[in-house]
Amino acid sequence: MSRRSRLLRWSLCAALPAFAIGAPPAAAAGAGGPAADFAVFAFSQSDVGQEDPQVYRLAPDVTIRAIGKWSTNGDEATDYNFAQIARYHRKGITFMGSGTASVIFPQDFATAAVFDDMSTRDADNNPVPHDEFGFPEPARRGNMFNPKYRRYLLDWAKIQVDGGVDGVNFDEVNAGFSGGQKYGFNGNEGFDDYAVADFNRYLLAKYPAFTAADWKSRFGMSDDNLVRGDVAPDDLARNFNYRGYLRAHGWHLDPLAAANPLAGEWGRVIANRMYADDTSFTATYLRRYWKQTVDELRAYARRTAHRRILISSNGLLPYVDFTSVGMYPWNPDEQTPDYRGADYVPVVDGHLNGAKSLQANYRYLKDKSRQIAGDVPVAVFIDWPNDMMTNYLNLPPGEQRDYWRIFGAEAYANGLFPAFHLKDTVGSPTAEQQGLLGFFQTYSQFYRSHRSLYRDNAAGTQAVRAGADHVSASVLVQRGSGTRTLHLVNHHYDRGIIAQAGFAVETDVPSCPRRITMISPDFAGSKVPASSCRHGKLTVTVDRLNYYNVIVLR
Protein backbone atom coordinates (compact mmCIF):
# COMPACT_ATOMS: atom_id res chain seq x y z
CA MET A 1 0.00 0.00 0.00
CA SER A 2 1.35 3.41 -0.91
CA ARG A 3 2.13 5.69 2.03
CA ARG A 4 2.57 8.81 -0.10
CA SER A 5 1.45 11.89 1.76
CA ARG A 6 -1.10 13.99 -0.07
CA LEU A 7 -0.24 17.50 0.93
CA LEU A 8 -2.96 18.75 -1.36
CA ARG A 9 -6.05 19.45 0.68
CA TRP A 10 -9.33 20.40 -0.86
CA SER A 11 -12.54 21.41 0.81
CA LEU A 12 -15.69 20.75 -1.20
CA CYS A 13 -17.29 23.75 0.36
CA ALA A 14 -14.23 25.87 -0.20
CA ALA A 15 -13.84 25.01 -3.85
CA LEU A 16 -17.27 24.27 -5.18
CA PRO A 17 -20.81 25.53 -4.81
CA ALA A 18 -22.18 24.67 -1.38
CA PHE A 19 -25.19 22.46 -1.65
CA ALA A 20 -28.11 21.51 0.46
CA ILE A 21 -29.66 22.63 3.61
CA GLY A 22 -29.25 20.34 6.57
CA ALA A 23 -29.48 20.98 10.27
CA PRO A 24 -30.04 19.73 13.79
CA PRO A 25 -32.30 20.56 16.69
CA ALA A 26 -30.74 22.27 19.63
CA ALA A 27 -27.49 20.65 20.63
CA ALA A 28 -25.58 21.38 23.77
CA ALA A 29 -21.82 21.41 23.89
CA GLY A 30 -19.00 21.72 26.35
CA ALA A 31 -19.22 25.31 27.51
CA GLY A 32 -16.49 26.20 29.98
CA GLY A 33 -13.22 24.34 30.23
CA PRO A 34 -9.96 25.47 28.68
CA ALA A 35 -11.50 26.62 25.38
CA ALA A 36 -13.42 29.35 27.21
CA ASP A 37 -10.11 31.03 28.11
CA PHE A 38 -8.69 31.15 24.58
CA ALA A 39 -8.17 34.66 23.24
CA VAL A 40 -5.57 34.20 20.49
CA PHE A 41 -6.29 31.57 17.85
CA ALA A 42 -4.00 30.63 14.98
CA PHE A 43 -4.35 28.51 11.89
CA SER A 44 -1.30 26.50 10.91
CA GLN A 45 -1.89 23.05 9.47
CA SER A 46 0.88 20.58 8.72
CA ASP A 47 0.88 16.99 7.57
CA VAL A 48 0.89 14.58 10.52
CA GLY A 49 4.67 14.11 10.45
CA GLN A 50 5.55 17.78 10.02
CA GLU A 51 5.85 20.82 12.27
CA ASP A 52 5.58 24.61 11.91
CA PRO A 53 8.13 26.61 13.94
CA GLN A 54 6.12 29.81 13.31
CA VAL A 55 3.68 28.62 15.96
CA TYR A 56 6.28 28.85 18.71
CA ARG A 57 7.11 32.44 17.78
CA LEU A 58 3.48 33.55 17.76
CA ALA A 59 2.57 31.41 20.80
CA PRO A 60 -1.22 31.57 20.37
CA ASP A 61 -3.50 29.94 22.88
CA VAL A 62 -4.40 27.29 20.32
CA THR A 63 -3.84 26.27 16.73
CA ILE A 64 -7.20 24.99 15.57
CA ARG A 65 -5.64 22.28 13.34
CA ALA A 66 -1.94 21.83 14.12
CA ILE A 67 -1.77 18.64 12.06
CA GLY A 68 -4.23 17.14 9.63
CA LYS A 69 -4.76 13.60 8.40
CA TRP A 70 -5.53 14.18 4.73
CA SER A 71 -3.72 11.13 3.40
CA THR A 72 -2.84 7.56 4.27
CA ASN A 73 -0.27 9.18 6.53
CA GLY A 74 -2.01 9.09 9.88
CA ASP A 75 -3.26 5.51 9.88
CA GLU A 76 -0.40 4.43 12.15
CA ALA A 77 1.22 6.02 15.20
CA THR A 78 4.64 5.95 13.52
CA ASP A 79 3.37 8.41 10.90
CA TYR A 80 3.15 11.20 13.47
CA ASN A 81 5.55 13.71 14.96
CA PHE A 82 4.04 13.64 18.43
CA ALA A 83 7.24 15.03 19.98
CA GLN A 84 6.15 18.52 18.96
CA ILE A 85 3.26 18.39 21.44
CA ALA A 86 5.69 18.85 24.34
CA ARG A 87 7.17 21.86 22.56
CA TYR A 88 3.65 23.30 22.18
CA HIS A 89 2.97 22.78 25.87
CA ARG A 90 6.23 24.44 26.95
CA LYS A 91 4.97 27.52 25.12
CA GLY A 92 1.51 27.21 26.69
CA ILE A 93 -0.12 26.36 23.35
CA THR A 94 -3.02 23.93 23.03
CA PHE A 95 -2.37 21.30 20.35
CA MET A 96 -5.34 20.27 18.21
CA GLY A 97 -4.99 17.22 16.00
CA SER A 98 -7.35 16.85 13.07
CA GLY A 99 -8.32 14.96 9.97
CA THR A 100 -10.88 14.75 7.23
CA ALA A 101 -14.07 13.07 8.29
CA SER A 102 -15.21 12.41 4.74
CA VAL A 103 -12.53 12.28 2.01
CA ILE A 104 -11.24 8.75 1.40
CA PHE A 105 -8.90 7.01 -1.05
CA PRO A 106 -8.39 3.37 -2.08
CA GLN A 107 -5.07 3.29 -0.20
CA ASP A 108 -6.91 3.93 3.06
CA PHE A 109 -8.41 0.43 3.04
CA ALA A 110 -7.24 -3.15 2.67
CA THR A 111 -9.30 -4.09 -0.39
CA ALA A 112 -11.36 -2.49 -3.14
CA ALA A 113 -14.46 -4.12 -1.66
CA VAL A 114 -13.88 -2.39 1.68
CA PHE A 115 -13.31 0.93 -0.11
CA ASP A 116 -16.61 0.47 -1.95
CA ASP A 117 -18.43 -0.34 1.29
CA MET A 118 -17.06 2.77 2.98
CA SER A 119 -18.03 5.03 0.07
CA THR A 120 -21.14 7.13 -0.36
CA ARG A 121 -23.49 6.07 -3.16
CA ASP A 122 -25.94 7.63 -5.56
CA ALA A 123 -29.62 6.71 -5.95
CA ASP A 124 -28.63 3.89 -8.33
CA ASN A 125 -26.40 2.45 -5.58
CA ASN A 126 -23.16 3.33 -7.38
CA PRO A 127 -20.20 4.88 -5.52
CA VAL A 128 -19.99 8.61 -6.20
CA PRO A 129 -16.61 9.76 -7.54
CA HIS A 130 -15.13 13.08 -6.51
CA ASP A 131 -12.65 13.68 -9.29
CA GLU A 132 -13.23 17.42 -8.88
CA PHE A 133 -10.70 17.36 -6.03
CA GLY A 134 -7.92 16.91 -8.56
CA PHE A 135 -6.06 14.21 -6.63
CA PRO A 136 -3.99 11.71 -8.64
CA GLU A 137 -5.81 8.86 -6.88
CA PRO A 138 -9.59 8.36 -7.11
CA ALA A 139 -11.21 10.21 -4.22
CA ARG A 140 -14.62 9.55 -2.71
CA ARG A 141 -16.59 10.59 0.33
CA GLY A 142 -16.87 8.29 3.33
CA ASN A 143 -20.28 7.19 4.54
CA MET A 144 -21.14 8.38 8.07
CA PHE A 145 -24.16 6.03 8.11
CA ASN A 146 -21.87 2.99 7.90
CA PRO A 147 -20.82 1.92 11.43
CA LYS A 148 -17.59 0.49 10.05
CA TYR A 149 -16.70 3.90 8.60
CA ARG A 150 -17.37 5.61 11.91
CA ARG A 151 -15.08 3.02 13.50
CA TYR A 152 -12.40 3.90 10.94
CA LEU A 153 -12.66 7.60 11.90
CA LEU A 154 -12.35 6.75 15.56
CA ASP A 155 -9.33 4.54 14.92
CA TRP A 156 -7.18 7.36 13.56
CA ALA A 157 -8.59 9.85 16.08
CA LYS A 158 -7.64 7.50 18.94
CA ILE A 159 -4.09 7.29 17.58
CA GLN A 160 -3.92 11.07 17.94
CA VAL A 161 -5.34 10.90 21.48
CA ASP A 162 -2.81 8.22 22.40
CA GLY A 163 -0.09 10.50 21.03
CA GLY A 164 -1.08 13.27 23.45
CA VAL A 165 -3.10 15.77 21.43
CA ASP A 166 -5.24 18.15 23.48
CA GLY A 167 -8.15 17.77 21.11
CA VAL A 168 -9.31 16.69 17.67
CA ASN A 169 -10.84 18.85 14.96
CA PHE A 170 -12.94 16.91 12.43
CA ASP A 171 -13.15 18.46 8.97
CA GLU A 172 -16.18 18.16 6.64
CA VAL A 173 -18.19 15.85 8.88
CA ASN A 174 -21.33 15.89 6.75
CA ALA A 175 -19.87 16.56 3.31
CA GLY A 176 -20.91 13.29 1.62
CA PHE A 177 -24.26 14.39 0.21
CA SER A 178 -23.53 16.78 -2.65
CA GLY A 179 -23.41 14.37 -5.58
CA GLY A 180 -20.14 15.94 -6.65
CA GLN A 181 -19.27 17.20 -10.07
CA LYS A 182 -20.75 14.09 -11.69
CA TYR A 183 -24.26 15.20 -10.71
CA GLY A 184 -23.73 18.94 -10.73
CA PHE A 185 -23.88 19.03 -6.92
CA ASN A 186 -27.62 18.29 -6.99
CA GLY A 187 -27.61 16.11 -3.87
CA ASN A 188 -27.51 12.69 -5.55
CA GLU A 189 -25.33 11.11 -2.88
CA GLY A 190 -25.79 9.27 0.40
CA PHE A 191 -28.31 6.66 -0.80
CA ASP A 192 -26.45 3.53 0.31
CA ASP A 193 -28.08 0.59 2.08
CA TYR A 194 -27.13 1.89 5.53
CA ALA A 195 -28.81 5.27 4.98
CA VAL A 196 -31.86 3.82 3.23
CA ALA A 197 -32.42 1.42 6.16
CA ASP A 198 -32.13 4.31 8.62
CA PHE A 199 -34.60 6.26 6.51
CA ASN A 200 -37.11 3.48 7.14
CA ARG A 201 -36.46 3.76 10.87
CA TYR A 202 -36.97 7.50 10.70
CA LEU A 203 -40.25 7.25 8.80
CA LEU A 204 -41.60 4.56 11.12
CA ALA A 205 -40.75 6.66 14.17
CA LYS A 206 -42.22 9.83 12.71
CA TYR A 207 -45.42 8.26 11.41
CA PRO A 208 -46.09 5.31 13.76
CA ALA A 209 -49.82 5.18 13.06
CA PHE A 210 -49.60 5.27 9.27
CA THR A 211 -51.40 2.54 7.38
CA ALA A 212 -50.60 1.27 3.90
CA ALA A 213 -53.23 3.64 2.58
CA ASP A 214 -51.58 6.56 4.37
CA TRP A 215 -48.14 5.81 2.89
CA LYS A 216 -49.65 5.61 -0.57
CA SER A 217 -51.78 8.73 -0.37
CA ARG A 218 -49.22 10.91 1.41
CA PHE A 219 -46.06 9.89 -0.44
CA GLY A 220 -47.15 8.02 -3.55
CA MET A 221 -45.73 4.68 -2.47
CA SER A 222 -46.84 1.53 -4.28
CA ASP A 223 -48.22 -1.73 -2.88
CA ASP A 224 -44.98 -3.55 -3.66
CA ASN A 225 -42.76 -0.90 -2.01
CA LEU A 226 -44.26 0.31 1.26
CA VAL A 227 -42.84 1.19 4.66
CA ARG A 228 -43.63 -1.76 6.92
CA GLY A 229 -43.41 -2.00 10.68
CA ASP A 230 -43.53 -5.78 10.66
CA VAL A 231 -40.32 -6.17 8.63
CA ALA A 232 -36.78 -5.27 9.68
CA PRO A 233 -35.92 -1.75 8.44
CA ASP A 234 -32.74 -3.00 6.80
CA ASP A 235 -34.53 -5.73 4.83
CA LEU A 236 -34.64 -3.64 1.68
CA ALA A 237 -36.02 -6.52 -0.38
CA ARG A 238 -39.25 -6.71 1.64
CA ASN A 239 -39.41 -3.31 3.36
CA PHE A 240 -39.45 0.09 1.70
CA ASN A 241 -36.52 0.69 -0.64
CA TYR A 242 -36.12 4.41 -1.23
CA ARG A 243 -33.82 3.86 -4.19
CA GLY A 244 -36.47 1.74 -5.87
CA TYR A 245 -39.05 4.44 -5.15
CA LEU A 246 -36.84 7.10 -6.73
CA ARG A 247 -36.24 5.01 -9.84
CA ALA A 248 -39.92 4.16 -10.23
CA HIS A 249 -40.80 7.86 -10.21
CA GLY A 250 -37.92 8.91 -12.45
CA TRP A 251 -36.09 10.84 -9.71
CA HIS A 252 -33.02 8.61 -9.39
CA LEU A 253 -30.79 11.19 -11.12
CA ASP A 254 -32.26 14.10 -9.15
CA PRO A 255 -33.52 12.71 -5.83
CA LEU A 256 -34.22 16.11 -4.29
CA ALA A 257 -36.49 17.22 -7.12
CA ALA A 258 -39.33 19.46 -5.99
CA ALA A 259 -41.86 16.94 -7.28
CA ASN A 260 -40.59 14.26 -4.89
CA PRO A 261 -42.86 14.27 -1.80
CA LEU A 262 -40.20 12.44 0.24
CA ALA A 263 -37.43 14.91 -0.55
CA GLY A 264 -38.38 17.09 2.40
CA GLU A 265 -38.42 14.08 4.72
CA TRP A 266 -34.96 13.05 3.51
CA GLY A 267 -33.64 16.62 3.80
CA ARG A 268 -30.96 18.69 2.11
CA VAL A 269 -27.52 18.65 3.69
CA ILE A 270 -25.34 21.74 3.65
CA ALA A 271 -21.76 20.65 4.19
CA ASN A 272 -20.22 21.96 7.41
CA ARG A 273 -23.59 23.11 8.74
CA MET A 274 -26.06 21.39 11.08
CA TYR A 275 -28.78 23.92 11.72
CA ALA A 276 -30.70 23.73 14.95
CA ASP A 277 -34.17 23.80 13.38
CA ASP A 278 -33.70 20.97 10.85
CA THR A 279 -35.44 17.77 11.90
CA SER A 280 -35.26 16.00 8.55
CA PHE A 281 -33.94 12.45 8.32
CA THR A 282 -30.40 13.28 7.24
CA ALA A 283 -30.04 16.02 9.85
CA THR A 284 -31.45 13.83 12.63
CA TYR A 285 -29.27 10.82 11.92
CA LEU A 286 -26.10 12.72 11.07
CA ARG A 287 -26.43 14.53 14.36
CA ARG A 288 -26.96 11.23 16.13
CA TYR A 289 -23.90 9.58 14.59
CA TRP A 290 -21.75 12.65 15.10
CA LYS A 291 -22.67 12.68 18.80
CA GLN A 292 -21.93 8.97 19.14
CA THR A 293 -18.53 9.52 17.55
CA VAL A 294 -17.44 12.43 19.75
CA ASP A 295 -18.93 10.85 22.88
CA GLU A 296 -16.91 7.69 22.29
CA LEU A 297 -13.73 9.63 21.63
CA ARG A 298 -14.16 11.70 24.77
CA ALA A 299 -14.87 8.55 26.79
CA TYR A 300 -11.79 6.89 25.32
CA ALA A 301 -9.59 9.79 26.41
CA ARG A 302 -11.04 9.71 29.92
CA ARG A 303 -10.63 5.95 30.16
CA THR A 304 -7.13 5.58 28.72
CA ALA A 305 -5.44 8.93 29.38
CA HIS A 306 -7.55 10.14 32.32
CA ARG A 307 -8.04 13.54 30.76
CA ARG A 308 -10.55 15.64 28.92
CA ILE A 309 -9.99 16.39 25.25
CA LEU A 310 -11.41 19.20 23.18
CA ILE A 311 -13.58 18.60 20.13
CA SER A 312 -14.05 21.00 17.24
CA SER A 313 -15.13 20.74 13.62
CA ASN A 314 -15.09 22.84 10.50
CA GLY A 315 -18.35 24.78 10.36
CA LEU A 316 -21.37 25.01 12.63
CA LEU A 317 -21.88 21.67 14.35
CA PRO A 318 -23.15 20.61 17.77
CA TYR A 319 -21.27 18.82 20.58
CA VAL A 320 -18.07 20.84 20.22
CA ASP A 321 -15.94 22.68 22.77
CA PHE A 322 -15.31 25.49 20.33
CA THR A 323 -16.59 26.21 16.86
CA SER A 324 -14.10 26.75 14.03
CA VAL A 325 -15.75 28.13 10.91
CA GLY A 326 -13.87 27.99 7.63
CA MET A 327 -14.53 31.07 5.50
CA TYR A 328 -14.83 30.15 1.82
CA PRO A 329 -16.85 31.13 -1.25
CA TRP A 330 -20.19 29.47 -2.05
CA ASN A 331 -21.02 29.52 1.65
CA PRO A 332 -24.62 29.59 2.94
CA ASP A 333 -24.08 32.47 5.35
CA GLU A 334 -25.57 35.21 3.18
CA GLN A 335 -27.99 35.08 0.26
CA THR A 336 -26.33 36.82 -2.67
CA PRO A 337 -27.32 37.05 -6.37
CA ASP A 338 -24.19 35.15 -7.45
CA TYR A 339 -24.72 32.43 -4.77
CA ARG A 340 -21.19 32.96 -3.45
CA GLY A 341 -22.49 33.85 -0.02
CA ALA A 342 -20.78 36.06 2.54
CA ASP A 343 -17.66 37.78 1.20
CA TYR A 344 -15.31 37.21 4.12
CA VAL A 345 -12.25 38.56 2.28
CA PRO A 346 -13.65 41.61 0.45
CA VAL A 347 -11.37 42.63 -2.40
CA VAL A 348 -11.94 45.03 -5.30
CA ASP A 349 -9.47 45.16 -8.20
CA GLY A 350 -6.85 43.37 -6.15
CA HIS A 351 -7.12 45.73 -3.17
CA LEU A 352 -8.76 45.29 0.20
CA ASN A 353 -12.28 46.65 0.42
CA GLY A 354 -11.93 47.89 3.97
CA ALA A 355 -15.07 50.02 3.57
CA LYS A 356 -17.19 46.87 3.78
CA SER A 357 -18.36 45.66 7.19
CA LEU A 358 -18.65 41.97 8.15
CA GLN A 359 -20.54 42.75 11.35
CA ALA A 360 -23.83 41.22 10.15
CA ASN A 361 -22.06 38.09 8.89
CA TYR A 362 -20.13 37.62 12.12
CA ARG A 363 -23.25 38.12 14.22
CA TYR A 364 -25.05 35.56 12.08
CA LEU A 365 -22.31 32.98 12.71
CA LYS A 366 -22.26 33.73 16.43
CA ASP A 367 -26.02 33.40 16.72
CA LYS A 368 -26.19 30.20 14.68
CA SER A 369 -23.37 28.67 16.70
CA ARG A 370 -25.20 29.48 19.93
CA GLN A 371 -28.35 27.79 18.63
CA ILE A 372 -26.43 24.73 17.49
CA ALA A 373 -23.59 24.28 19.97
CA GLY A 374 -24.43 26.45 22.95
CA ASP A 375 -22.26 29.24 24.34
CA VAL A 376 -18.90 28.01 23.11
CA PRO A 377 -16.13 30.15 21.57
CA VAL A 378 -16.45 30.74 17.83
CA ALA A 379 -13.26 31.00 15.78
CA VAL A 380 -13.18 31.94 12.10
CA PHE A 381 -10.37 31.13 9.67
CA ILE A 382 -9.74 31.67 5.97
CA ASP A 383 -10.24 28.24 4.43
CA TRP A 384 -8.27 27.04 1.42
CA PRO A 385 -7.58 26.43 -1.36
CA ASN A 386 -10.05 28.81 -2.97
CA ASP A 387 -10.15 32.29 -4.45
CA MET A 388 -10.92 33.84 -1.07
CA MET A 389 -7.57 32.67 0.28
CA THR A 390 -5.88 33.54 -3.03
CA ASN A 391 -7.23 37.09 -2.81
CA TYR A 392 -5.88 37.41 0.72
CA LEU A 393 -2.45 36.05 -0.20
CA ASN A 394 -2.22 38.42 -3.18
CA LEU A 395 -3.04 41.62 -1.28
CA PRO A 396 -0.27 44.20 -0.97
CA PRO A 397 1.59 43.60 2.31
CA GLY A 398 0.16 46.64 4.07
CA GLU A 399 -3.37 45.67 3.08
CA GLN A 400 -2.84 42.15 4.41
CA ARG A 401 -2.10 43.70 7.79
CA ASP A 402 -5.14 45.94 7.39
CA TYR A 403 -7.29 42.86 6.82
CA TRP A 404 -6.57 41.76 10.38
CA ARG A 405 -6.70 45.28 11.83
CA ILE A 406 -10.19 45.74 10.37
CA PHE A 407 -11.86 42.36 9.89
CA GLY A 408 -9.95 40.49 12.57
CA ALA A 409 -10.83 43.29 14.98
CA GLU A 410 -14.45 43.22 13.79
CA ALA A 411 -14.61 39.52 14.66
CA TYR A 412 -13.39 40.29 18.18
CA ALA A 413 -15.84 43.20 18.34
CA ASN A 414 -18.77 40.85 17.79
CA GLY A 415 -17.74 38.06 20.13
CA LEU A 416 -15.80 35.86 17.68
CA PHE A 417 -12.11 35.05 17.40
CA PRO A 418 -10.10 35.34 14.17
CA ALA A 419 -7.50 32.61 13.63
CA PHE A 420 -4.33 34.31 12.44
CA HIS A 421 -3.21 32.53 9.28
CA LEU A 422 0.29 31.08 9.43
CA LYS A 423 0.41 28.13 7.04
CA ASP A 424 -1.56 25.71 4.88
CA THR A 425 -0.47 22.41 3.34
CA VAL A 426 -0.58 23.31 -0.36
CA GLY A 427 2.64 25.27 -0.48
CA SER A 428 1.21 28.80 -0.22
CA PRO A 429 3.52 31.46 1.23
CA THR A 430 3.65 31.30 5.00
CA ALA A 431 3.06 34.26 7.28
CA GLU A 432 6.82 34.56 7.83
CA GLN A 433 7.52 34.49 4.11
CA GLN A 434 5.00 37.27 3.58
CA GLY A 435 6.45 39.39 6.36
CA LEU A 436 3.40 38.99 8.59
CA LEU A 437 4.68 36.91 11.49
CA GLY A 438 6.24 39.84 13.34
CA PHE A 439 3.03 41.83 12.88
CA PHE A 440 0.96 38.93 14.27
CA GLN A 441 3.25 38.72 17.29
CA THR A 442 2.85 42.41 18.07
CA TYR A 443 -0.82 42.76 17.14
CA SER A 444 -2.03 39.68 19.03
CA GLN A 445 -0.41 40.96 22.22
CA PHE A 446 -3.28 43.41 22.69
CA TYR A 447 -5.85 40.60 22.76
CA ARG A 448 -3.62 38.45 24.93
CA SER A 449 -3.24 41.28 27.43
CA HIS A 450 -6.98 41.96 27.50
CA ARG A 451 -8.19 38.37 27.27
CA SER A 452 -10.45 38.82 30.29
CA LEU A 453 -12.57 41.28 28.29
CA TYR A 454 -13.04 38.89 25.35
CA ARG A 455 -14.13 35.72 27.10
CA ASP A 456 -17.74 34.57 27.46
CA ASN A 457 -19.48 37.56 25.87
CA ALA A 458 -22.93 37.90 24.38
CA ALA A 459 -24.03 40.59 21.95
CA GLY A 460 -25.86 43.40 23.70
CA THR A 461 -29.29 44.38 22.49
CA GLN A 462 -28.75 48.12 22.87
CA ALA A 463 -27.91 50.10 19.77
CA VAL A 464 -24.60 51.95 19.68
CA ARG A 465 -24.72 55.19 17.71
CA ALA A 466 -21.45 56.61 16.41
CA GLY A 467 -21.36 60.24 15.35
CA ALA A 468 -19.10 59.47 12.40
CA ASP A 469 -19.70 57.68 9.13
CA HIS A 470 -18.08 54.38 8.18
CA VAL A 471 -17.94 53.07 11.77
CA SER A 472 -19.38 49.71 12.77
CA ALA A 473 -20.30 49.82 16.44
CA SER A 474 -21.36 47.05 18.79
CA VAL A 475 -21.74 46.27 22.46
CA LEU A 476 -20.72 43.05 24.19
CA VAL A 477 -21.98 42.03 27.63
CA GLN A 478 -19.92 39.57 29.62
CA ARG A 479 -21.78 36.76 31.28
CA GLY A 480 -21.23 36.65 35.00
CA SER A 481 -19.43 39.96 35.50
CA GLY A 482 -21.88 41.98 33.42
CA THR A 483 -19.01 44.10 32.08
CA ARG A 484 -20.03 46.07 29.02
CA THR A 485 -17.65 46.94 26.23
CA LEU A 486 -18.40 49.21 23.28
CA HIS A 487 -16.49 48.33 20.13
CA LEU A 488 -15.77 50.72 17.27
CA VAL A 489 -14.30 49.53 13.96
CA ASN A 490 -13.29 52.11 11.38
CA HIS A 491 -14.29 51.32 7.78
CA HIS A 492 -13.25 54.68 6.35
CA TYR A 493 -10.82 53.10 3.93
CA ASP A 494 -9.36 53.64 0.49
CA ARG A 495 -6.26 51.49 0.01
CA GLY A 496 -5.39 52.58 3.52
CA ILE A 497 -7.20 53.58 6.69
CA ILE A 498 -8.49 57.14 7.07
CA ALA A 499 -8.49 57.99 10.77
CA GLN A 500 -11.50 59.72 12.29
CA ALA A 501 -11.44 62.14 15.22
CA GLY A 502 -13.63 64.08 17.61
CA PHE A 503 -16.96 62.28 17.44
CA ALA A 504 -19.47 61.12 20.02
CA VAL A 505 -20.69 57.58 20.72
CA GLU A 506 -24.08 57.11 22.36
CA THR A 507 -25.84 54.11 23.84
CA ASP A 508 -28.40 53.22 26.47
CA VAL A 509 -27.12 51.54 29.63
CA PRO A 510 -29.00 49.90 32.52
CA SER A 511 -27.08 52.12 34.96
CA CYS A 512 -24.42 54.75 34.53
CA PRO A 513 -20.88 53.31 34.77
CA ARG A 514 -18.58 54.32 37.60
CA ARG A 515 -15.50 54.23 35.39
CA ILE A 516 -14.89 54.44 31.65
CA THR A 517 -11.64 53.67 29.88
CA MET A 518 -10.71 53.37 26.21
CA ILE A 519 -8.15 50.87 24.90
CA SER A 520 -6.95 49.89 21.44
CA PRO A 521 -4.31 47.83 19.65
CA ASP A 522 -3.52 51.14 17.90
CA PHE A 523 -2.19 52.98 20.97
CA ALA A 524 -0.37 52.02 24.14
CA GLY A 525 -2.01 51.91 27.55
CA SER A 526 -5.49 53.30 28.13
CA LYS A 527 -7.31 56.61 28.01
CA VAL A 528 -10.10 58.13 30.04
CA PRO A 529 -12.38 59.71 27.45
CA ALA A 530 -14.73 62.59 28.12
CA SER A 531 -18.21 61.27 28.86
CA SER A 532 -21.60 62.07 30.31
CA CYS A 533 -24.39 59.84 31.54
CA ARG A 534 -27.90 60.79 32.63
CA HIS A 535 -31.00 58.65 33.03
CA GLY A 536 -29.33 55.69 31.34
CA LYS A 537 -28.17 57.67 28.30
CA LEU A 538 -24.40 57.42 27.93
CA THR A 539 -22.32 59.63 25.64
CA VAL A 540 -18.58 59.13 25.16
CA THR A 541 -16.32 61.38 23.10
CA VAL A 542 -13.75 59.56 20.94
CA ASP A 543 -10.70 61.73 20.34
CA ARG A 544 -9.32 59.49 17.57
CA LEU A 545 -10.20 56.21 15.88
CA ASN A 546 -7.57 54.61 13.69
CA TYR A 547 -8.71 51.02 13.16
CA TYR A 548 -10.33 49.75 16.37
CA ASN A 549 -11.16 51.16 19.79
CA VAL A 550 -12.78 49.49 22.80
CA ILE A 551 -14.64 51.50 25.41
CA VAL A 552 -14.80 49.61 28.71
CA LEU A 553 -17.66 50.42 31.07
CA ARG A 554 -17.35 49.39 34.71
ABEGO torsion letter per residue (X at the ends): XBABBBABBBBAAAABBBBEBBBBBBBBBBBEEAAAABABBBBBBBBAABBBAAAAAAGBABBABABBBABABGABAAABBAAAAAAAAAAGBBBBBBBBAABBBAAABABAAAAAAABBBBAAGBBBBBAAAGBABBBBBBBAABAAAAAAAAAAAAAAAAAGBABBBBBGAAAAAAGEAAAGGAGBBGABAAAAAAAAAAAAAABAABBAAAAAAAAGBBAABBBBAABBAABAAABBBAAAAAAAAGAAABAABAABAAAAAAEBBBBGBBBAABABAAAAAAAAAAAAAAAAAAAAAAAAAGBBBBBBBBEBBBGBABBBBBBBBGBAABBBAAGAEBBABBBBGGBBBAABBAAAAAAAAAAAAAAAAEBBBBBBBBBOBBAAAAAAAABBAAAAAAAAAAAAAAAAAAGBBBBBBABBAAGBBBAAAAGAAAAAAAAAAAAAAAAAAABGBBBBABBBBBABBGBBBBBBBBBGAGBBBBBBBBABBBGEBBBBBGBBBBBBBABBBABBBBBBAABBEBBBBBBBBBGGBBBBBBABBBABBBBBBX
